[in-house]
Structures are given as C-alpha cells and as structure tokens.
Amino acid sequence: MLVAVFLLAAVSGLLFYVAALQSALPPRRWAMLGCLFGPAVLPMFMARRRFLLLSSRGLRYALLRA
C-alpha cells in the first residue's frame, strides 16, 4: 500500500510538470506540489491556469463567440 502511494506521488508530480510546461506555469513548483499532495492539487492547478488565462486575455474577451 505504501509503495502505491509513493508511486502515485511520483506519477502525479511528473504529470503536473508536463501540464505546467504546456500551460506556461512554473513547472518545478507544480511538480513538487504534485509529489507532496498527489492528485489533490488538481483543482488548485486548474484554477491557477484559468486565472492566468483570464488575466492575460482580459475579462471582456469571450472564449466562445456566438
């Protein structure tokens, strides 16, 4: 059981590293958080990514135009 927890932490750290590179976020920070807390960091990662997207494009920019 303990081996599975360490394996999940390493895999989630690697996945957060790759996702942070794709999203222009600091990858080492998110990899470390992924290794420490595992998949529980995902809501915080998604919120940070959305915040940076909105701040770079502005609030009046529509992602889906009708």
PQR file of N, CA, C, O and H, with PARSE charges and radii, in Angstrom:
ATOM      1  N   MET A   1       0.821  -1.194   0.000 -0.4000 1.5000
ATOM      2  CA  MET A   1       0.000   0.000   0.000 -0.0000 2.0000
ATOM      3  C   MET A   1       0.868   1.263   0.000  0.5500 1.7000
ATOM      4  O   MET A   1       0.583   2.231  -0.705 -0.5500 1.4000
ATOM      5  N   LEU A   2       1.907   1.230   0.787 -0.4000 1.5000
ATOM      6  CA  LEU A   2       2.800   2.382   0.871 -0.0000 2.0000
ATOM      7  C   LEU A   2       3.554   2.600  -0.439  0.5500 1.7000
ATOM      8  O   LEU A   2       3.831   3.737  -0.820 -0.5500 1.4000
ATOM      9  H   LEU A   2       2.139   0.444   1.360  0.4000 1.0000
ATOM     10  N   VAL A   3       3.883   1.511  -1.121 -0.4000 1.5000
ATOM     11  CA  VAL A   3       4.566   1.616  -2.402 -0.0000 2.0000
ATOM     12  C   VAL A   3       3.645   2.266  -3.430  0.5500 1.7000
ATOM     13  O   VAL A   3       4.104   3.054  -4.257 -0.5500 1.4000
ATOM     14  H   VAL A   3       3.658   0.587  -0.811  0.4000 1.0000
ATOM     15  N   ALA A   4       2.359   1.946  -3.388 -0.4000 1.5000
ATOM     16  CA  ALA A   4       1.394   2.534  -4.320 -0.0000 2.0000
ATOM     17  C   ALA A   4       1.245   4.033  -4.088  0.5500 1.7000
ATOM     18  O   ALA A   4       1.076   4.791  -5.043 -0.5500 1.4000
ATOM     19  H   ALA A   4       1.986   1.306  -2.716  0.4000 1.0000
ATOM     20  N   VAL A   5       1.306   4.469  -2.837 -0.4000 1.5000
ATOM     21  CA  VAL A   5       1.203   5.893  -2.520 -0.0000 2.0000
ATOM     22  C   VAL A   5       2.417   6.645  -3.064  0.5500 1.7000
ATOM     23  O   VAL A   5       2.271   7.724  -3.638 -0.5500 1.4000
ATOM     24  H   VAL A   5       1.444   3.853  -2.061  0.4000 1.0000
ATOM     25  N   PHE A   6       3.608   6.084  -2.887 -0.4000 1.5000
ATOM     26  CA  PHE A   6       4.815   6.731  -3.406 -0.0000 2.0000
ATOM     27  C   PHE A   6       4.835   6.727  -4.929  0.5500 1.7000
ATOM     28  O   PHE A   6       5.291   7.689  -5.547 -0.5500 1.4000
ATOM     29  H   PHE A   6       3.727   5.208  -2.421  0.4000 1.0000
ATOM     30  N   LEU A   7       4.350   5.666  -5.529 -0.4000 1.5000
ATOM     31  CA  LEU A   7       4.292   5.605  -6.983 -0.0000 2.0000
ATOM     32  C   LEU A   7       3.292   6.621  -7.537  0.5500 1.7000
ATOM     33  O   LEU A   7       3.563   7.272  -8.545 -0.5500 1.4000
ATOM     34  H   LEU A   7       3.979   4.885  -5.028  0.4000 1.0000
ATOM     35  N   LEU A   8       2.144   6.756  -6.883 -0.4000 1.5000
ATOM     36  CA  LEU A   8       1.144   7.737  -7.299 -0.0000 2.0000
ATOM     37  C   LEU A   8       1.677   9.153  -7.148  0.5500 1.7000
ATOM     38  O   LEU A   8       1.402  10.005  -7.992 -0.5500 1.4000
ATOM     39  H   LEU A   8       1.924   6.226  -6.063  0.4000 1.0000
ATOM     40  N   ALA A   9       2.432   9.420  -6.093 -0.4000 1.5000
ATOM     41  CA  ALA A   9       3.015  10.749  -5.899 -0.0000 2.0000
ATOM     42  C   ALA A   9       4.030  11.072  -6.988  0.5500 1.7000
ATOM     43  O   ALA A   9       4.060  12.194  -7.494 -0.5500 1.4000
ATOM     44  H   ALA A   9       2.656   8.727  -5.407  0.4000 1.0000
ATOM     45  N   ALA A  10       4.853  10.111  -7.350 -0.4000 1.5000
ATOM     46  CA  ALA A  10       5.847  10.355  -8.399 -0.0000 2.0000
ATOM     47  C   ALA A  10       5.189  10.560  -9.760  0.5500 1.7000
ATOM     48  O   ALA A  10       5.594  11.432 -10.528 -0.5500 1.4000
ATOM     49  H   ALA A  10       4.829   9.200  -6.939  0.4000 1.0000
ATOM     50  N   VAL A  11       4.186   9.761 -10.049 -0.4000 1.5000
ATOM     51  CA  VAL A  11       3.499   9.893 -11.340 -0.0000 2.0000
ATOM     52  C   VAL A  11       2.738  11.205 -11.423  0.5500 1.7000
ATOM     53  O   VAL A  11       2.754  11.864 -12.462 -0.5500 1.4000
ATOM     54  H   VAL A  11       3.857   9.052  -9.426  0.4000 1.0000
ATOM     55  N   SER A  12       2.072  11.592 -10.343 -0.4000 1.5000
ATOM     56  CA  SER A  12       1.340  12.860 -10.378 -0.0000 2.0000
ATOM     57  C   SER A  12       2.302  14.045 -10.453  0.5500 1.7000
ATOM     58  O   SER A  12       1.983  15.049 -11.089 -0.5500 1.4000
ATOM     59  H   SER A  12       2.059  11.056  -9.499  0.4000 1.0000
ATOM     60  N   GLY A  13       3.450  13.953  -9.829 -0.4000 1.5000
ATOM     61  CA  GLY A  13       4.447  15.014  -9.956 -0.0000 2.0000
ATOM     62  C   GLY A  13       4.925  15.163 -11.383  0.5500 1.7000
ATOM     63  O   GLY A  13       5.096  16.280 -11.871 -0.5500 1.4000
ATOM     64  H   GLY A  13       3.709  13.137  -9.311  0.4000 1.0000
ATOM     65  N   LEU A  14       5.141  14.047 -12.056 -0.4000 1.5000
ATOM     66  CA  LEU A  14       5.558  14.084 -13.456 -0.0000 2.0000
ATOM     67  C   LEU A  14       4.453  14.659 -14.337  0.5500 1.7000
ATOM     68  O   LEU A  14       4.732  15.460 -15.230 -0.5500 1.4000
ATOM     69  H   LEU A  14       5.002  13.140 -11.660  0.4000 1.0000
ATOM     70  N   LEU A  15       3.223  14.268 -14.103 -0.4000 1.5000
ATOM     71  CA  LEU A  15       2.111  14.777 -14.904 -0.0000 2.0000
ATOM     72  C   LEU A  15       1.887  16.268 -14.684  0.5500 1.7000
ATOM     73  O   LEU A  15       1.598  17.001 -15.630 -0.5500 1.4000
ATOM     74  H   LEU A  15       2.996  13.618 -13.378  0.4000 1.0000
ATOM     75  N   PHE A  16       2.020  16.717 -13.445 -0.4000 1.5000
ATOM     76  CA  PHE A  16       1.887  18.148 -13.184 -0.0000 2.0000
ATOM     77  C   PHE A  16       3.040  18.934 -13.809  0.5500 1.7000
ATOM     78  O   PHE A  16       2.850  20.071 -14.240 -0.5500 1.4000
ATOM     79  H   PHE A  16       2.255  16.122 -12.676  0.4000 1.0000
ATOM     80  N   TYR A  17       4.221  18.343 -13.861 -0.4000 1.5000
ATOM     81  CA  TYR A  17       5.357  19.003 -14.510 -0.0000 2.0000
ATOM     82  C   TYR A  17       5.071  19.231 -15.989  0.5500 1.7000
ATOM     83  O   TYR A  17       5.303  20.322 -16.509 -0.5500 1.4000
ATOM     84  H   TYR A  17       4.375  17.419 -13.511  0.4000 1.0000
ATOM     85  N   VAL A  18       4.574  18.213 -16.656 -0.4000 1.5000
ATOM     86  CA  VAL A  18       4.275  18.319 -18.086 -0.0000 2.0000
ATOM     87  C   VAL A  18       3.139  19.301 -18.325  0.5500 1.7000
ATOM     88  O   VAL A  18       3.207  20.113 -19.247 -0.5500 1.4000
ATOM     89  H   VAL A  18       4.386  17.327 -16.233  0.4000 1.0000
ATOM     90  N   ALA A  19       2.088  19.235 -17.501 -0.4000 1.5000
ATOM     91  CA  ALA A  19       0.954  20.144 -17.665 -0.0000 2.0000
ATOM     92  C   ALA A  19       1.357  21.586 -17.393  0.5500 1.7000
ATOM     93  O   ALA A  19       0.853  22.500 -18.047 -0.5500 1.4000
ATOM     94  H   ALA A  19       2.033  18.575 -16.752  0.4000 1.0000
ATOM     95  N   ALA A  20       2.249  21.803 -16.448 -0.4000 1.5000
ATOM     96  CA  ALA A  20       2.711  23.160 -16.164 -0.0000 2.0000
ATOM     97  C   ALA A  20       3.569  23.699 -17.303  0.5500 1.7000
ATOM     98  O   ALA A  20       3.502  24.888 -17.613 -0.5500 1.4000
ATOM     99  H   ALA A  20       2.658  21.060 -15.917  0.4000 1.0000
ATOM    100  N   LEU A  21       4.360  22.857 -17.919 -0.4000 1.5000
ATOM    101  CA  LEU A  21       5.136  23.295 -19.080 -0.0000 2.0000
ATOM    102  C   LEU A  21       4.217  23.703 -20.227  0.5500 1.7000
ATOM    103  O   LEU A  21       4.483  24.690 -20.912 -0.5500 1.4000
ATOM    104  H   LEU A  21       4.414  21.891 -17.667  0.4000 1.0000
ATOM    105  N   GLN A  22       3.156  22.965 -20.437 -0.4000 1.5000
ATOM    106  CA  GLN A  22       2.219  23.281 -21.506 -0.0000 2.0000
ATOM    107  C   GLN A  22       1.413  24.534 -21.211  0.5500 1.7000
ATOM    108  O   GLN A  22       0.967  25.210 -22.138 -0.5500 1.4000
ATOM    109  H   GLN A  22       2.939  22.163 -19.880  0.4000 1.0000
ATOM    110  N   SER A  23       1.220  24.854 -19.948 -0.4000 1.5000
ATOM    111  CA  SER A  23       0.387  25.988 -19.561 -0.0000 2.0000
ATOM    112  C   SER A  23       1.190  27.229 -19.211  0.5500 1.7000
ATOM    113  O   SER A  23       0.612  28.221 -18.769 -0.5500 1.4000
ATOM    114  H   SER A  23       1.583  24.305 -19.195  0.4000 1.0000
ATOM    115  N   ALA A  24       2.489  27.206 -19.392 -0.4000 1.5000
ATOM    116  CA  ALA A  24       3.385  28.324 -19.081 -0.0000 2.0000
ATOM    117  C   ALA A  24       3.345  28.696 -17.603  0.5500 1.7000
ATOM    118  O   ALA A  24       3.406  29.875 -17.254 -0.5500 1.4000
ATOM    119  H   ALA A  24       2.959  26.399 -19.752  0.4000 1.0000
ATOM    120  N   LEU A  25       3.244  27.702 -16.745 -0.4000 1.5000
ATOM    121  CA  LEU A  25       3.335  27.882 -15.299 -0.0000 2.0000
ATOM    122  C   LEU A  25       4.702  27.373 -14.847  0.5500 1.7000
ATOM    123  O   LEU A  25       5.347  26.617 -15.573 -0.5500 1.4000
ATOM    124  H   LEU A  25       3.195  26.745 -17.028  0.4000 1.0000
ATOM    125  N   PRO A  26       5.153  27.776 -13.660 -0.5600 1.5000
ATOM    126  CA  PRO A  26       6.464  27.287 -13.199  0.2800 2.0000
ATOM    127  C   PRO A  26       6.431  25.769 -12.951  0.5500 1.7000
ATOM    128  O   PRO A  26       5.754  25.317 -12.027 -0.5500 1.4000
ATOM    129  N   PRO A  27       7.139  24.987 -13.750 -0.5600 1.5000
ATOM    130  CA  PRO A  27       6.991  23.527 -13.690  0.2800 2.0000
ATOM    131  C   PRO A  27       7.558  22.883 -12.434  0.5500 1.7000
ATOM    132  O   PRO A  27       6.986  21.913 -11.936 -0.5500 1.4000
ATOM    133  N   ARG A  28       8.670  23.396 -11.907 -0.4000 1.5000
ATOM    134  CA  ARG A  28       9.244  22.756 -10.711 -0.0000 2.0000
ATOM    135  C   ARG A  28       8.335  22.900  -9.512  0.5500 1.7000
ATOM    136  O   ARG A  28       8.216  21.977  -8.707 -0.5500 1.4000
ATOM    137  H   ARG A  28       9.134  24.183 -12.312  0.4000 1.0000
ATOM    138  N   ARG A  29       7.692  24.049  -9.383 -0.4000 1.5000
ATOM    139  CA  ARG A  29       6.782  24.276  -8.261 -0.0000 2.0000
ATOM    140  C   ARG A  29       5.603  23.313  -8.310  0.5500 1.7000
ATOM    141  O   ARG A  29       5.233  22.723  -7.295 -0.5500 1.4000
ATOM    142  H   ARG A  29       7.788  24.799 -10.037  0.4000 1.0000
ATOM    143  N   TRP A  30       5.014  23.155  -9.497 -0.4000 1.5000
ATOM    144  CA  TRP A  30       3.850  22.280  -9.608 -0.0000 2.0000
ATOM    145  C   TRP A  30       4.244  20.810  -9.509  0.5500 1.7000
ATOM    146  O   TRP A  30       3.455  19.998  -9.026 -0.5500 1.4000
ATOM    147  H   TRP A  30       5.314  23.634 -10.321  0.4000 1.0000
ATOM    148  N   ALA A  31       5.437  20.454  -9.952 -0.4000 1.5000
ATOM    149  CA  ALA A  31       5.903  19.080  -9.793 -0.0000 2.0000
ATOM    150  C   ALA A  31       6.111  18.754  -8.322  0.5500 1.7000
ATOM    151  O   ALA A  31       5.766  17.664  -7.865 -0.5500 1.4000
ATOM    152  H   ALA A  31       6.078  21.114 -10.345  0.4000 1.0000
ATOM    153  N   MET A  32       6.674  19.699  -7.586 -0.4000 1.5000
ATOM    154  CA  MET A  32       6.882  19.477  -6.155 -0.0000 2.0000
ATOM    155  C   MET A  32       5.541  19.348  -5.428  0.5500 1.7000
ATOM    156  O   MET A  32       5.372  18.468  -4.584 -0.5500 1.4000
ATOM    157  H   MET A  32       6.953  20.585  -7.957  0.4000 1.0000
ATOM    158  N   LEU A  33       4.591  20.224  -5.758 -0.4000 1.5000
ATOM    159  CA  LEU A  33       3.273  20.125  -5.141 -0.0000 2.0000
ATOM    160  C   LEU A  33       2.590  18.814  -5.504  0.5500 1.7000
ATOM    161  O   LEU A  33       1.928  18.203  -4.665 -0.5500 1.4000
ATOM    162  H   LEU A  33       4.729  20.939  -6.444  0.4000 1.0000
ATOM    163  N   GLY A  34       2.748  18.381  -6.753 -0.4000 1.5000
ATOM    164  CA  GLY A  34       2.174  17.107  -7.172 -0.0000 2.0000
ATOM    165  C   GLY A  34       2.785  15.932  -6.439  0.5500 1.7000
ATOM    166  O   GLY A  34       2.083  14.979  -6.101 -0.5500 1.4000
ATOM    167  H   GLY A  34       3.286  18.877  -7.434  0.4000 1.0000
ATOM    168  N   CYS A  35       4.090  15.989  -6.188 -0.4000 1.5000
ATOM    169  CA  CYS A  35       4.746  14.911  -5.441 -0.0000 2.0000
ATOM    170  C   CYS A  35       4.326  14.906  -3.977  0.5500 1.7000
ATOM    171  O   CYS A  35       4.193  13.841  -3.374 -0.5500 1.4000
ATOM    172  H   CYS A  35       4.660  16.763  -6.463  0.4000 1.0000
ATOM    173  N   LEU A  36       4.120  16.077  -3.408 -0.4000 1.5000
ATOM    174  CA  LEU A  36       3.770  16.134  -1.991 -0.0000 2.0000
ATOM    175  C   LEU A  36       2.308  15.794  -1.716  0.5500 1.7000
ATOM    176  O   LEU A  36       2.000  15.077  -0.764 -0.5500 1.4000
ATOM    177  H   LEU A  36       4.228  16.942  -3.899  0.4000 1.0000
ATOM    178  N   PHE A  37       1.412  16.307  -2.551 -0.4000 1.5000
ATOM    179  CA  PHE A  37      -0.017  16.170  -2.261 -0.0000 2.0000
ATOM    180  C   PHE A  37      -0.767  15.290  -3.244  0.5500 1.7000
ATOM    181  O   PHE A  37      -1.942  14.991  -3.032 -0.5500 1.4000
ATOM    182  H   PHE A  37       1.662  16.889  -3.325  0.4000 1.0000
ATOM    183  N   GLY A  38      -0.117  14.876  -4.304 -0.4000 1.5000
ATOM    184  CA  GLY A  38      -0.743  13.983  -5.265 -0.0000 2.0000
ATOM    185  C   GLY A  38      -1.827  14.675  -6.076  0.5500 1.7000
ATOM    186  O   GLY A  38      -1.729  15.872  -6.347 -0.5500 1.4000
ATOM    187  H   GLY A  38       0.838  15.118  -4.477  0.4000 1.0000
ATOM    188  N   PRO A  39      -2.852  13.939  -6.462 -0.5600 1.5000
ATOM    189  CA  PRO A  39      -3.906  14.490  -7.309  0.2800 2.0000
ATOM    190  C   PRO A  39      -4.793  15.522  -6.601  0.5500 1.7000
ATOM    191  O   PRO A  39      -5.649  16.124  -7.248 -0.5500 1.4000
ATOM    192  N   ALA A  40      -4.619  15.737  -5.326 -0.4000 1.5000
ATOM    193  CA  ALA A  40      -5.428  16.723  -4.601 -0.0000 2.0000
ATOM    194  C   ALA A  40      -5.103  18.150  -5.039  0.5500 1.7000
ATOM    195  O   ALA A  40      -5.859  19.072  -4.733 -0.5500 1.4000
ATOM    196  H   ALA A  40      -3.923  15.248  -4.801  0.4000 1.0000
ATOM    197  N   VAL A  41      -4.010  18.345  -5.738 -0.4000 1.5000
ATOM    198  CA  VAL A  41      -3.585  19.670  -6.186 -0.0000 2.0000
ATOM    199  C   VAL A  41      -4.297  20.067  -7.486  0.5500 1.7000
ATOM    200  O   VAL A  41      -4.239  21.230  -7.884 -0.5500 1.4000
ATOM    201  H   VAL A  41      -3.395  17.597  -5.986  0.4000 1.0000
ATOM    202  N   LEU A  42      -4.959  19.128  -8.143 -0.4000 1.5000
ATOM    203  CA  LEU A  42      -5.566  19.399  -9.441 -0.0000 2.0000
ATOM    204  C   LEU A  42      -6.549  20.576  -9.444  0.5500 1.7000
ATOM    205  O   LEU A  42      -6.474  21.393 -10.362 -0.5500 1.4000
ATOM    206  H   LEU A  42      -5.006  18.183  -7.820  0.4000 1.0000
ATOM    207  N   PRO A  43      -7.465  20.716  -8.477 -0.5600 1.5000
ATOM    208  CA  PRO A  43      -8.341  21.901  -8.513  0.2800 2.0000
ATOM    209  C   PRO A  43      -7.580  23.224  -8.400  0.5500 1.7000
ATOM    210  O   PRO A  43      -7.940  24.206  -9.048 -0.5500 1.4000
ATOM    211  N   MET A  44      -6.542  23.249  -7.588 -0.4000 1.5000
ATOM    212  CA  MET A  44      -5.743  24.459  -7.454 -0.0000 2.0000
ATOM    213  C   MET A  44      -4.979  24.750  -8.752  0.5500 1.7000
ATOM    214  O   MET A  44      -4.836  25.909  -9.141 -0.5500 1.4000
ATOM    215  H   MET A  44      -6.249  22.451  -7.061  0.4000 1.0000
ATOM    216  N   PHE A  45      -4.493  23.711  -9.414 -0.4000 1.5000
ATOM    217  CA  PHE A  45      -3.783  23.879 -10.679 -0.0000 2.0000
ATOM    218  C   PHE A  45      -4.718  24.433 -11.750  0.5500 1.7000
ATOM    219  O   PHE A  45      -4.355  25.354 -12.481 -0.5500 1.4000
ATOM    220  H   PHE A  45      -4.609  22.769  -9.099  0.4000 1.0000
ATOM    221  N   MET A  46      -5.914  23.875 -11.840 -0.4000 1.5000
ATOM    222  CA  MET A  46      -6.864  24.325 -12.854 -0.0000 2.0000
ATOM    223  C   MET A  46      -7.302  25.763 -12.595  0.5500 1.7000
ATOM    224  O   MET A  46      -7.463  26.539 -13.536 -0.5500 1.4000
ATOM    225  H   MET A  46      -6.209  23.126 -11.246  0.4000 1.0000
ATOM    226  N   ALA A  47      -7.496  26.121 -11.339 -0.4000 1.5000
ATOM    227  CA  ALA A  47      -7.888  27.497 -11.010 -0.0000 2.0000
ATOM    228  C   ALA A  47      -6.771  28.471 -11.340  0.5500 1.7000
ATOM    229  O   ALA A  47      -7.036  29.557 -11.856 -0.5500 1.4000
ATOM    230  H   ALA A  47      -7.366  25.491 -10.574  0.4000 1.0000
ATOM    231  N   ARG A  48      -5.544  28.112 -11.059 -0.4000 1.5000
ATOM    232  CA  ARG A  48      -4.414  28.995 -11.370 -0.0000 2.0000
ATOM    233  C   ARG A  48      -4.248  29.169 -12.876  0.5500 1.7000
ATOM    234  O   ARG A  48      -3.981  30.270 -13.356 -0.5500 1.4000
ATOM    235  H   ARG A  48      -5.328  27.230 -10.640  0.4000 1.0000
ATOM    236  N   ARG A  49      -4.408  28.083 -13.612 -0.4000 1.5000
ATOM    237  CA  ARG A  49      -4.294  28.151 -15.061 -0.0000 2.0000
ATOM    238  C   ARG A  49      -5.393  29.030 -15.657  0.5500 1.7000
ATOM    239  O   ARG A  49      -5.135  29.813 -16.571 -0.5500 1.4000
ATOM    240  H   ARG A  49      -4.626  27.188 -13.222  0.4000 1.0000
ATOM    241  N   ARG A  50      -6.606  28.904 -15.146 -0.4000 1.5000
ATOM    242  CA  ARG A  50      -7.719  29.725 -15.627 -0.0000 2.0000
ATOM    243  C   ARG A  50      -7.504  31.195 -15.264  0.5500 1.7000
ATOM    244  O   ARG A  50      -7.807  32.076 -16.069 -0.5500 1.4000
ATOM    245  H   ARG A  50      -6.816  28.268 -14.403  0.4000 1.0000
ATOM    246  N   PHE A  51      -6.988  31.471 -14.065 -0.4000 1.5000
ATOM    247  CA  PHE A  51      -6.720  32.844 -13.647 -0.0000 2.0000
ATOM    248  C   PHE A  51      -5.687  33.506 -14.551  0.5500 1.7000
ATOM    249  O   PHE A  51      -5.862  34.658 -14.948 -0.5500 1.4000
ATOM    250  H   PHE A  51      -6.742  30.755 -13.411  0.4000 1.0000
ATOM    251  N   LEU A  52      -4.618  32.792 -14.877 -0.4000 1.5000
ATOM    252  CA  LEU A  52      -3.594  33.357 -15.754 -0.0000 2.0000
ATOM    253  C   LEU A  52      -4.122  33.573 -17.167  0.5500 1.7000
ATOM    254  O   LEU A  52      -3.747  34.539 -17.831 -0.5500 1.4000
ATOM    255  H   LEU A  52      -4.476  31.856 -14.555  0.4000 1.0000
ATOM    256  N   LEU A  53      -4.985  32.682 -17.624 -0.4000 1.5000
ATOM    257  CA  LEU A  53      -5.585  32.854 -18.946 -0.0000 2.0000
ATOM    258  C   LEU A  53      -6.473  34.085 -18.987  0.5500 1.7000
ATOM    259  O   LEU A  53      -6.419  34.861 -19.941 -0.5500 1.4000
ATOM    260  H   LEU A  53      -5.290  31.897 -17.084  0.4000 1.0000
ATOM    261  N   LEU A  54      -7.288  34.267 -17.959 -0.4000 1.5000
ATOM    262  CA  LEU A  54      -8.155  35.438 -17.914 -0.0000 2.0000
ATOM    263  C   LEU A  54      -7.370  36.733 -17.741  0.5500 1.7000
ATOM    264  O   LEU A  54      -7.725  37.753 -18.332 -0.5500 1.4000
ATOM    265  H   LEU A  54      -7.332  33.636 -17.184  0.4000 1.0000
ATOM    266  N   SER A  55      -6.322  36.706 -16.948 -0.4000 1.5000
ATOM    267  CA  SER A  55      -5.550  37.930 -16.741 -0.0000 2.0000
ATOM    268  C   SER A  55      -4.749  38.314 -17.975  0.5500 1.7000
ATOM    269  O   SER A  55      -4.498  39.498 -18.198 -0.5500 1.4000
ATOM    270  H   SER A  55      -6.034  35.878 -16.468  0.4000 1.0000
ATOM    271  N   SER A  56      -4.346  37.349 -18.773 -0.4000 1.5000
ATOM    272  CA  SER A  56      -3.598  37.683 -19.981 -0.0000 2.0000
ATOM    273  C   SER A  56      -4.508  38.142 -21.110  0.5500 1.7000
ATOM    274  O   SER A  56      -4.108  38.991 -21.907 -0.5500 1.4000
ATOM    275  H   SER A  56      -4.550  36.387 -18.592  0.4000 1.0000
ATOM    276  N   ARG A  57      -5.705  37.612 -21.199 -0.4000 1.5000
ATOM    277  CA  ARG A  57      -6.616  37.976 -22.280 -0.0000 2.0000
ATOM    278  C   ARG A  57      -7.561  39.105 -21.911  0.5500 1.7000
ATOM    279  O   ARG A  57      -8.029  39.834 -22.786 -0.5500 1.4000
ATOM    280  H   ARG A  57      -6.030  36.923 -20.552  0.4000 1.0000
ATOM    281  N   GLY A  58      -7.841  39.255 -20.648 -0.4000 1.5000
ATOM    282  CA  GLY A  58      -8.773  40.281 -20.221 -0.0000 2.0000
ATOM    283  C   GLY A  58     -10.145  39.686 -19.927  0.5500 1.7000
ATOM    284  O   GLY A  58     -10.468  38.592 -20.390 -0.5500 1.4000
ATOM    285  H   GLY A  58      -7.461  38.663 -19.938  0.4000 1.0000
ATOM    286  N   LEU A  59     -10.943  40.406 -19.161 -0.4000 1.5000
ATOM    287  CA  LEU A  59     -12.245  39.884 -18.756 -0.0000 2.0000
ATOM    288  C   LEU A  59     -13.286  39.979 -19.856  0.5500 1.7000
ATOM    289  O   LEU A  59     -14.247  39.210 -19.863 -0.5500 1.4000
ATOM    290  H   LEU A  59     -10.681  41.294 -18.785  0.4000 1.0000
ATOM    291  N   ARG A  60     -13.113  40.898 -20.776 -0.4000 1.5000
ATOM    292  CA  ARG A  60     -14.130  41.092 -21.816 -0.0000 2.0000
ATOM    293  C   ARG A  60     -13.923  40.176 -23.030  0.5500 1.7000
ATOM    294  O   ARG A  60     -14.753  40.160 -23.939 -0.5500 1.4000
ATOM    295  H   ARG A  60     -12.332  41.523 -20.771  0.4000 1.0000
ATOM    296  N   TYR A  61     -12.848  39.431 -23.049 -0.4000 1.5000
ATOM    297  CA  TYR A  61     -12.581  38.557 -24.161 -0.0000 2.0000
ATOM    298  C   TYR A  61     -13.407  37.286 -23.998  0.5500 1.7000
ATOM    299  O   TYR A  61     -13.338  36.641 -22.952 -0.5500 1.4000
ATOM    300  H   TYR A  61     -12.174  39.443 -22.310  0.4000 1.0000
ATOM    301  N   ALA A  62     -14.174  36.920 -24.997 -0.4000 1.5000
ATOM    302  CA  ALA A  62     -15.007  35.731 -24.940 -0.0000 2.0000
ATOM    303  C   ALA A  62     -14.243  34.540 -25.520  0.5500 1.7000
ATOM    304  O   ALA A  62     -13.699  34.620 -26.621 -0.5500 1.4000
ATOM    305  H   ALA A  62     -14.231  37.445 -25.847  0.4000 1.0000
ATOM    306  N   LEU A  63     -14.208  33.454 -24.785 -0.4000 1.5000
ATOM    307  CA  LEU A  63     -13.566  32.250 -25.295 -0.0000 2.0000
ATOM    308  C   LEU A  63     -14.433  31.570 -26.345  0.5500 1.7000
ATOM    309  O   LEU A  63     -13.918  31.016 -27.316 -0.5500 1.4000
ATOM    310  H   LEU A  63     -14.651  33.388 -23.890  0.4000 1.0000
ATOM    311  N   LEU A  64     -15.739  31.610 -26.152 -0.4000 1.5000
ATOM    312  CA  LEU A  64     -16.679  31.030 -27.106 -0.0000 2.0000
ATOM    313  C   LEU A  64     -17.533  32.153 -27.656  0.5500 1.7000
ATOM    314  O   LEU A  64     -18.343  32.738 -26.935 -0.5500 1.4000
ATOM    315  H   LEU A  64     -16.157  32.060 -25.363  0.4000 1.0000
ATOM    316  N   ARG A  65     -17.356  32.451 -28.911 -0.4000 1.5000
ATOM    317  CA  ARG A  65     -18.130  33.528 -29.519 -0.0000 2.0000
ATOM    318  C   ARG A  65     -19.336  32.943 -30.228  0.5500 1.7000
ATOM    319  O   ARG A  65     -19.220  31.988 -30.996 -0.5500 1.4000
ATOM    320  H   ARG A  65     -16.699  31.977 -29.496  0.4000 1.0000
ATOM    321  N   ALA A  66     -20.493  33.525 -29.962 -0.4000 1.5000
ATOM    322  CA  ALA A  66     -21.725  33.018 -30.571 -0.0000 2.0000
ATOM    323  C   ALA A  66     -21.969  33.666 -31.915  0.5500 1.7000
ATOM    324  O   ALA A  66     -22.962  33.361 -32.575 -0.5500 1.4000
ATOM    325  H   ALA A  66     -20.587  34.301 -29.338  0.4000 1.0000
TER
END
